[in-house]
Structures are given as C-alpha cells and as structure tokens.
C-alpha cells in the first residue's frame, strides 16, 4: 500500500478539520461540534460538542464538551450549516419536561 492510498476513507475527514460538523450515531443520537482530530479507524475527537434532541418541529441542545467517538458508531458526518433551520429551539429543561409528559 502506498502512502497516497485512501485508508478507510480517512482522507475525506481532512476537509472537515477545525470546522463545525454534525454526526448521526448508530444509537440514534445526533451531536455537533468542531472536528479536531481523526485516526485511521475513523474515530474522531469533537470539541464544544452539543447533543441535539428533536421532537416534531422542536429541538433542544445539551452541552457535553469534548467527545471522542469511535468510527464504528458513526452513520453520517457532514457540515452543520443550516442543519436546524426548519426547527424551533426550546430550552433543554422545558424540552425534557414536555417530551417526558408525552411519553407517559
């Protein structure tokens, strides 16, 4: 294998370094933050990470800080720009109260 060969698609992540990205995970969670690093297994480090909670046309965010995500848990990775434009933001605690009331 030569040094220029694309290993597991990691060279594709270079264009996202130091940019705000959104990630969809296998467990259904969606997070966004600034991509700081990645490795040959597509594991990534994200700074200023926020978890996104969406219900119908409402969304809320929870700050979770610095996060390392294993590459095998990533379904989708892309730019954040305009991701939540069609949703109305709601305070996290109110959002949790509302969604828990709906579930019960």
Beta strands, then each sheet from edge to edge (+ up, - down):
strand 1: 20-25
strand 2: 30-38
strand 3: 44-55
strand 4: 58-69
strand 5: 74-79
strand 6: 88-89
sheet 1: 5+ 1- 2+ 3- 4+ 6+
end
